Amino acid sequence: MGALALRGYIRSSGDRRSNCCSGVMMKFLLTLTICASVFLAQRVVAVKPPKCDKYSSPLCSRVRDPVCGTNSITFANECMLCLFNREYNKDINILRNGDC
């Protein structure tokens, strides 16, 4: 009877250990998920310079193809961003295509 009791103890302590480890694993996975969500929420993207050499005229098209500048201003199109850079002697790049 003593050996049976000992086997039950080993089995139950092993169960406790696996529950403990699965709890640690769940905490790790939850932390990893939260970190990944924060990283993706920041929308990490490569900043690219506008191709201002394409726009030699001081007039821009009225076609709306918005770009978000690194100054967090939405420009109607890349030409407008270039015009802004020229007029105000700035060096604003394109953060992403679309509205800010």
N, C-alpha and C positions, 0 to 999 in steps of 0.2 A: 504494500500500500504506500510505503514511503517513496518508492521509485515512481509510481503513478503521480503522486503529488508533485514530485520534483519535475517530471515532464510537463505537467500543467503549468508550473511556475515559469519554466523556460519558454514554453510556447506563449504564455501571456506576456512575459517581459519582452519577448521578441515582437509581439504585436504592438506593445507600447512603443518600442523603438521605431517600428515602421510607421506608426501614426505620427510620431515625433518628426521623423525624416520627411514624411509627406507634408507635414505642416510647414517645415522649413522650405521645402520645395515650392509649396504654394505661395509662401511669402516672397520667395525669390522671383517666381514667375509674375506675381502681381507687381512687384517693384520694376521688373524688366518691362512689363506692359505699360506702366505709367511713364517710365523714362522714354520709351519709344513714342508714346502719344505726345509728350511734351516736345520731343525733337521734331516730329512731323508737324506739330501745330505751329512751329516757328517758320515753316515753309522755307527751309534752307535751300536757296537757289543760287546759281552763279550769276553774278552781276555782269552785264555785257555793255560795252560802249556802243553808243548809237553810231550808225553809219552816216555821219553828217556830210561826207564828201559826195553823197548822192544828191544832196539838196543845195545847189548853188544859188538858186533864186531866193530872194527874200520873201517870196510868197509860197504858202503851203496849200496843198490840196485840202478840200473840206471833207474828204472821205474819213469817216470815223474808224480808226483802227487803234484803239487806246493802248498806251504803254504807261506803266507805273515807273516813275522816276525814283532815284535813290533818295530824293528829298520828300518822298511820300505824296507827291502831287501827280494826279492823273493827267496826262497830256493826250489830246485828241488823236495824235499820231506821232510817229518818230520825227517827222519834219518839224512839228511844233516844239518838241523837246530840243531839237537842234537850234531852232530859232531863238528859243529862250536862253540856251547856253551862249549863243552869239551876242544877243542883246545885253545880257547881264554879266557877261564874262564869267560864266560858271562852267563847271565840269561835272554835270549831272549825268549819270549813267542810267541804263534801263535795268530796273530791279526784276521786272517780269512783264510779259505781255498781258494786256487787260487792265481793268481798273485796279486802283490801289485798295 
